[in-house]
Amino acid sequence: MHILIIVNDGPYGTERSYNGLRLALALAKVEGTTVRVFLMADAVACAKPGQTTPEGYYNIGRMLKGLATRGVQIGACGSCMDARGYTESDLAEGVTRSSMPELAAWTIEAGKVVTF
């Protein structure tokens, strides 16, 4: 089963990104499941490396790293990055600059699409 998770909110402030990535991590552990994550709008900030959070508080950067080490493809919307002044050097390891055509292809391939 191919699953696409689209995240729209920034890394902190709401728990949408956190919950979307929690679901992605849980799904990535299911045998026979392929998970992809697409970061859009303010969610491109989730991919900023070097995030420091208080002890005991979730860290979106670490969550993305955990997904990447499990082979989850993570794309960040290129036009969303441009609008916010982000470059590829602002993306954490395992996150790649992506595009609407790639999101469209991922959506077509996915058996399920979940948005946060």
ABEGO torsion letter per residue (X at the ends): XBBBBBBABBABGBAAAAAAAAAAAAAAABBGBBBBBBBBEAAAAAABBGBBBBBGBBBAAAAAAAAAAAGBBBBBBAAAAAAAGBBAAABBBGBBBBBAAAAAAAAAABABBBBX
